[in-house]
């Protein structure tokens, strides 16, 4: 997909990944993502900063989400150190995973 440069922030490059996801790169190093924006529902955009430690922010518009990368001091949204659960959606419970698909047996193997 074509990279789009947002006119308000010359230092970032925004690349649309799908219907509701965008990757934000530094304009000086377009191969290095500095974060992601995801539209979770109408009026809620999740911002993920690829920093150490990672942080998540939430904005009500796409332009506010861009401010998080272009001018983070002016970012009007909420910032958290862990990902917040979308209100109205249940969090998936992880399925138990087996270390192996081989059934355990009490019989000793023959060598």
C-alpha beads as a LAMMPS data file, in Angstrom:
LAMMPS data file: protein, C-alpha beads

111 atoms
110 bonds

1 atom types
1 bond types

-500.0 500.0 xlo xhi
-500.0 500.0 ylo yhi
-500.0 500.0 zlo zhi

Masses

1 110.0

Atoms # bond

1 1 1 0.000 0.000 0.000
2 1 1 1.079 3.528 -0.610
3 1 1 2.754 5.418 2.232
4 1 1 0.988 8.613 3.226
5 1 1 2.789 11.574 4.737
6 1 1 0.577 13.517 7.136
7 1 1 1.047 17.222 6.433
8 1 1 0.926 18.304 10.077
9 1 1 3.825 16.110 11.163
10 1 1 6.737 16.062 8.765
11 1 1 8.746 13.696 10.974
12 1 1 6.440 10.698 10.600
13 1 1 5.277 8.470 7.787
14 1 1 1.891 6.681 8.052
15 1 1 1.316 3.426 6.161
16 1 1 -2.146 1.864 6.052
17 1 1 -1.967 -1.875 6.746
18 1 1 -5.666 -2.728 6.545
19 1 1 -9.130 -1.325 7.117
20 1 1 -8.386 -0.338 10.682
21 1 1 -4.601 -0.549 11.190
22 1 1 -1.750 1.831 10.397
23 1 1 2.010 1.610 10.955
24 1 1 3.826 4.814 11.868
25 1 1 7.461 5.106 10.788
26 1 1 10.047 7.771 11.391
27 1 1 10.400 9.754 8.159
28 1 1 14.200 9.645 8.510
29 1 1 14.208 5.821 8.736
30 1 1 11.129 4.472 6.909
31 1 1 12.045 0.846 7.602
32 1 1 11.826 1.316 11.384
33 1 1 8.307 1.410 12.862
34 1 1 7.914 3.723 15.837
35 1 1 4.373 2.600 16.535
36 1 1 0.954 1.497 15.392
37 1 1 -2.576 2.894 15.354
38 1 1 -5.626 0.621 15.447
39 1 1 -9.251 1.685 15.165
40 1 1 -11.013 -0.479 17.733
41 1 1 -14.497 0.959 17.225
42 1 1 -16.080 4.291 16.361
43 1 1 -14.530 6.970 18.558
44 1 1 -11.707 4.770 19.917
45 1 1 -8.208 4.490 18.455
46 1 1 -5.440 2.558 20.160
47 1 1 -1.903 3.895 19.846
48 1 1 1.047 1.570 20.482
49 1 1 4.507 3.081 20.935
50 1 1 7.314 0.673 20.025
51 1 1 9.585 1.963 22.759
52 1 1 11.223 0.334 25.733
53 1 1 9.027 -0.067 27.698
54 1 1 6.079 -0.301 25.325
55 1 1 3.146 1.994 26.052
56 1 1 -0.437 2.159 24.858
57 1 1 -2.581 5.242 24.396
58 1 1 -6.199 5.804 23.478
59 1 1 -7.644 8.646 21.424
60 1 1 -11.092 9.504 20.104
61 1 1 -10.027 10.492 16.558
62 1 1 -7.373 9.426 14.073
63 1 1 -5.839 12.909 14.103
64 1 1 -5.497 12.764 17.912
65 1 1 -3.775 9.387 17.520
66 1 1 -1.308 10.951 15.063
67 1 1 -0.528 13.660 17.611
68 1 1 0.809 10.885 19.853
69 1 1 3.684 10.410 17.394
70 1 1 4.021 13.901 15.945
71 1 1 3.842 15.901 19.187
72 1 1 3.443 13.559 22.163
73 1 1 3.468 16.444 24.672
74 1 1 0.193 17.685 23.148
75 1 1 -1.420 14.186 23.044
76 1 1 -4.908 14.585 24.592
77 1 1 -5.597 10.862 25.097
78 1 1 -4.919 8.446 27.937
79 1 1 -1.581 6.617 28.220
80 1 1 -1.120 3.269 29.996
81 1 1 1.763 0.870 30.557
82 1 1 -0.497 -2.091 29.726
83 1 1 -3.081 -2.611 27.014
84 1 1 -6.608 -1.678 28.093
85 1 1 -9.599 -3.914 27.429
86 1 1 -12.192 -2.509 25.040
87 1 1 -15.384 -1.809 26.960
88 1 1 -18.162 -4.136 25.876
89 1 1 -15.841 -6.873 24.632
90 1 1 -14.738 -9.822 26.668
91 1 1 -11.071 -10.669 26.749
92 1 1 -10.286 -13.997 25.185
93 1 1 -9.080 -16.617 27.580
94 1 1 -5.931 -18.329 26.377
95 1 1 -6.285 -21.988 25.553
96 1 1 -4.152 -24.413 27.505
97 1 1 -1.318 -25.610 25.317
98 1 1 0.393 -28.926 25.662
99 1 1 4.141 -29.107 25.526
100 1 1 3.775 -32.156 23.292
101 1 1 1.007 -33.992 21.495
102 1 1 2.457 -37.379 22.464
103 1 1 0.397 -39.050 25.140
104 1 1 2.230 -39.781 28.318
105 1 1 2.529 -43.422 29.123
106 1 1 3.462 -45.222 32.297
107 1 1 5.174 -47.939 30.323
108 1 1 8.870 -47.605 29.838
109 1 1 10.152 -47.371 26.316
110 1 1 12.076 -50.237 24.807
111 1 1 15.620 -49.423 23.806

Bonds

1 1 1 2
2 1 2 3
3 1 3 4
4 1 4 5
5 1 5 6
6 1 6 7
7 1 7 8
8 1 8 9
9 1 9 10
10 1 10 11
11 1 11 12
12 1 12 13
13 1 13 14
14 1 14 15
15 1 15 16
16 1 16 17
17 1 17 18
18 1 18 19
19 1 19 20
20 1 20 21
21 1 21 22
22 1 22 23
23 1 23 24
24 1 24 25
25 1 25 26
26 1 26 27
27 1 27 28
28 1 28 29
29 1 29 30
30 1 30 31
31 1 31 32
32 1 32 33
33 1 33 34
34 1 34 35
35 1 35 36
36 1 36 37
37 1 37 38
38 1 38 39
39 1 39 40
40 1 40 41
41 1 41 42
42 1 42 43
43 1 43 44
44 1 44 45
45 1 45 46
46 1 46 47
47 1 47 48
48 1 48 49
49 1 49 50
50 1 50 51
51 1 51 52
52 1 52 53
53 1 53 54
54 1 54 55
55 1 55 56
56 1 56 57
57 1 57 58
58 1 58 59
59 1 59 60
60 1 60 61
61 1 61 62
62 1 62 63
63 1 63 64
64 1 64 65
65 1 65 66
66 1 66 67
67 1 67 68
68 1 68 69
69 1 69 70
70 1 70 71
71 1 71 72
72 1 72 73
73 1 73 74
74 1 74 75
75 1 75 76
76 1 76 77
77 1 77 78
78 1 78 79
79 1 79 80
80 1 80 81
81 1 81 82
82 1 82 83
83 1 83 84
84 1 84 85
85 1 85 86
86 1 86 87
87 1 87 88
88 1 88 89
89 1 89 90
90 1 90 91
91 1 91 92
92 1 92 93
93 1 93 94
94 1 94 95
95 1 95 96
96 1 96 97
97 1 97 98
98 1 98 99
99 1 99 100
100 1 100 101
101 1 101 102
102 1 102 103
103 1 103 104
104 1 104 105
105 1 105 106
106 1 106 107
107 1 107 108
108 1 108 109
109 1 109 110
110 1 110 111
